[in-house]
Amino acid sequence: MKGFADRVSTVEEYYFSAKLREVNQMIAEGKPIINLGIGSPDLAPDKLVTEALKNTADNPQAHGYQSYQGIPELRTAISNFYSRAYGVSLDPSKEILPMMGSKEGIMHLSLTFLNPGDEVLVPNPGYPTYTSVCKLVGAKPIYYSIDLEKAGRPNFEEIENQDLSKVKIMWINYPHMPTGAPGSKTLMQELVTFAKKHEIVLLHDNPYSHILTKEPLSILSIPEAKEVALELNSLSKAFNMPGWRVGMLTGREDWISKVLKVKSNMDSGMFLGIQKGAIAALNLGESWFADIESTYQSRRKLVWKLADKLGLTYDEKAAGLFVWCKVPEGKTADQIVDELLYERYIFITPGKIFGSDGNDYVRFSLCMPEFKILEAINRIK
Ligand SMILES: Cc1ncc(COP(=O)(O)O)c(C=O)c1O
């Protein structure tokens, strides 16, 4: 054995992969843990979705390898969804590539666009996978701050003060995780202009567009965005299907075909039942979104109460699946996270795992039923 690849030492095990071992150990010891840490929707998908999966599983013909680009019916359902939800027109045969979730897509996109030594603009705070995948492919993350008073606007002035000649891609994510900064059409237009000016590929990671937002937004709805942007989207949060592993990449044909070139060497098409379930989900009507909206609104009100009790502050206009809270003067986020976990058995996420701008914050997930959040409130004296 002559050692592991150098890249292994560039990353840590994913925070939740390690932390949930500890939390699960506490549960095994009988501690009544309330998990407000991870953003994994706890509710079931629609019945039509699970029925589509079950019906497919019973078909003996359904278990073979599937097309690398997904079945045409799935790509059509994605195209119709983009048209209804965002007013974006996509050619199902060329501008859509189904994926096993957007996390997987981050790796495929990075392998497609980046050489060792290239630079990548990454939001701080931001989804940790942007950084770790960037490092795994030998590229260098360049962090940019976002302004929470301005819908999550990157500090373009600060970014442009740096040498951007080696920057190839920029990760953006609105509604932004973990802060809930909603983004806006105006901001996306600014991003497209910025990307064109600096010849940077904009990669918009868009899994939260339907969670507690005023209007679902796609970067591809911005004029000329297709020239410079690709978009990842996912059924994990919007349709309660995180364990199914199904999402999509959308955008210009010539870039999508390069991603397919890479991806088709790494995996095969998704199980047909998952594709059929995804089609059923994407075809759901407005009432599905109205239901999840009201569920998360009620839960969020309770989480705000919990935060109030802990002396934390938050933005009521934020979107997405989390409540992002600033810790009060005189306390650290680690103290709050540890006190809650070890004394009240409430698991929440420290903001520092999303980047240095998250140091004074903690994140609560809305993926717990109301009675559990009420119980958490009652545990705070
Ligand atoms: C910003 C962001 N992008 C991507 C993902 C991954 O989603 P998926 O389940 O589609 O891989 C998450 C999941 O938490 C996320 O918060």
PDBQT file of the ligand as one rigid body, heavy atoms in Angstrom, charges set to zero:
ROOT
HETATM    1  C1  LIG A 401     -27.728  24.526  -1.119  1.00  0.00    +0.000 C 
HETATM    2  C2  LIG A 401     -27.895  23.066  -1.303  1.00  0.00    +0.000 A 
HETATM    3  N1  LIG A 401     -27.568  22.511  -2.470  1.00  0.00    +0.000 NA
HETATM    4  C3  LIG A 401     -27.701  21.200  -2.690  1.00  0.00    +0.000 A 
HETATM    5  C4  LIG A 401     -28.170  20.351  -1.703  1.00  0.00    +0.000 A 
HETATM    6  C5  LIG A 401     -28.261  18.894  -2.001  1.00  0.00    +0.000 C 
HETATM    7  O1  LIG A 401     -29.509  18.548  -2.459  1.00  0.00    +0.000 OA
HETATM    8  P1  LIG A 401     -29.800  17.177  -3.185  1.00  0.00    +0.000 P 
HETATM    9  O2  LIG A 401     -30.583  16.348  -2.229  1.00  0.00    +0.000 OA
HETATM   10  O3  LIG A 401     -30.569  17.535  -4.402  1.00  0.00    +0.000 OA
HETATM   11  O4  LIG A 401     -28.500  16.548  -3.530  1.00  0.00    +0.000 OA
HETATM   12  C6  LIG A 401     -28.512  20.871  -0.463  1.00  0.00    +0.000 A 
HETATM   13  C7  LIG A 401     -28.965  19.954   0.582  1.00  0.00    +0.000 C 
HETATM   14  O5  LIG A 401     -29.049  20.221   1.739  1.00  0.00    +0.000 OA
HETATM   15  C8  LIG A 401     -28.380  22.265  -0.258  1.00  0.00    +0.000 A 
HETATM   16  O6  LIG A 401     -28.695  22.829   0.917  1.00  0.00    +0.000 OA
ENDROOT
TORSDOF 0
